[in-house]
Structures are given as C-alpha cells and as structure tokens.
C-alpha cells in the first residue's frame, strides 16, 4: 500500500494549533489579524492542495500573502478611484 499523506486542510489546522500559544500571547487586536490571516490561507486551500509542497507552512504563508496583496490591490484601486473623482494630482510612485 502507498503512503498516506496528510491533507493540506489538516496541515493548516495543525499549524494553527501549534501556534495557539503564540496567538494567545498576542494583543487582542493582533489575535484578530492572526485569525484573519489563517482565514485567507483557508480560502486558498484548493490551490494549496495542488502544490504538493513538503513544507506546508510555506504554502500556508503564500496563501496569506496572496490574500493580503489582493486586499491591498483592492484598496489601492478604491483610493485611485476616489482621487480621480476628486481631481487629486497623480501620485509619483509606481
């Protein structure tokens, strides 16, 4: 019989459990951010399952990073739209 692999869903739950004491040591506001980051990773589990990475924490962190970058891009687009509507001069940064 072949080797049974732990699913990425189980690995994410295990990582969150291993970091439980760290989470509890954080300030309440930071605990919410911690939870939000894991929620971002959970939303990308289908893609993470395709990675077959031997270090699942890298894929979990990548999911968090992609979710955060997506949120930042959405906010930047909203700021650009507001600035355009109010005739702000264009920003110099790229």
C-alpha positions, 0 to 999 in steps of 0.5 A: 500500500502507498503512503498516506499523506496528510491533507493540506486542510489538516496541515493548516489546522495543525499549524494553527494549533501549534501556534495557539500559544503564540496567538494567545500571547498576542494583543487582542487586536493582533489575535484578530489579524492572526485569525484573519490571516489563517482565514485567507490561507483557508480560502486558498486551500484548493490551490494549496492542495495542488502544490504538493509542497513538503513544507506546508507552512510555506504554502500556508504563508503564500496563501496569506500573502496572496490574500493580503496583496489582493486586499491591498490591490483592492484598496489601492484601486478604491483610493485611485478611484476616489482621487480621480473623482476628486481631481487629486494630482497623480501620485509619483510612485509606481 
